[in-house]
Amino acid sequence: MHFTPTYSSWLNQIEIWFNIVSKDVLKGAIWHSKKQMVDQIIEYIDTYSKTRAKPFNWTYTPN
């Protein structure tokens, strides 16, 4: 485990991805069962992996 300061959350890639999932799937969603919610999230992850995911090309260079 590595501590990431709160002011540098942009460095934590999983936080960025969870933000994307929150906006695309969770915001305003209504599910009638836990299974329905899980199925929708799994479907989103599969679709995201096939259509939007790509390797991250880090472009930062230190001074």
CORWO-V918713 format. One record per residue. RES is the residue in three letters. PHI is phi in whole degrees, -180 to 180 (999 if undefined). OMEGA is omega as a letter, one per 40 degrees, with the letter a starting at -180 (none if undefined). D_CENTER is the distance of its C-alpha to the mean C-alpha in Angstrom with 2 decimals. Layout:
BEGIN
res | phi | omega | d_center
RES | PHI | OMEGA | D_CENTER
RES | PHI | OMEGA | D_CENTER
END
This chain:
BEGIN
res | phi | omega | d_center
MET | 999 | i | 19.14
HIS | -131 | i | 19.07
PHE | -76 | i | 19.31
THR | -115 | i | 17.29
PRO | -59 | a | 19.11
THR | -62 | a | 17.55
TYR | -77 | i | 18.67
SER | -123 | a | 16.63
SER | -64 | i | 13.06
TRP | -62 | i | 12.27
LEU | -76 | a | 13.32
ASN | -88 | a | 10.69
GLN | -63 | i | 8.01
ILE | -67 | i | 5.88
GLU | -64 | i | 6.42
ILE | -64 | a | 5.52
TRP | -66 | i | 1.97
PHE | -62 | i | 3.03
ASN | -64 | i | 5.33
ILE | -63 | i | 4.76
VAL | -62 | i | 4.79
SER | -59 | a | 7.42
LYS | -70 | a | 9.25
ASP | -81 | a | 9.46
VAL | -118 | a | 10.26
LEU | -83 | a | 11.19
LYS | -64 | i | 13.15
GLY | 76 | a | 16.72
ALA | -77 | i | 16.35
ILE | -131 | i | 19.37
TRP | -117 | i | 19.77
HIS | -102 | i | 23.19
SER | -158 | i | 22.30
LYS | -64 | a | 19.82
LYS | -61 | i | 20.12
GLN | -61 | i | 19.27
MET | -64 | a | 15.99
VAL | -61 | i | 15.10
ASP | -60 | i | 16.35
GLN | -67 | i | 14.32
ILE | -66 | i | 10.95
ILE | -63 | i | 12.36
GLU | -61 | i | 13.65
TYR | -63 | i | 10.47
ILE | -61 | i | 8.97
ASP | -61 | i | 12.46
THR | -65 | i | 12.75
TYR | -60 | a | 9.63
SER | -63 | a | 10.99
LYS | -83 | a | 14.40
THR | -114 | a | 14.13
ARG | -116 | a | 11.45
ALA | -71 | i | 10.37
LYS | -154 | i | 12.92
PRO | -60 | i | 14.05
PHE | -87 | i | 13.47
ASN | -102 | a | 16.95
TRP | -70 | a | 17.57
THR | -113 | a | 20.33
TYR | -71 | i | 21.30
THR | -126 | a | 24.89
PRO | -67 | i | 26.59
ASN | -69 | none | 29.75
END
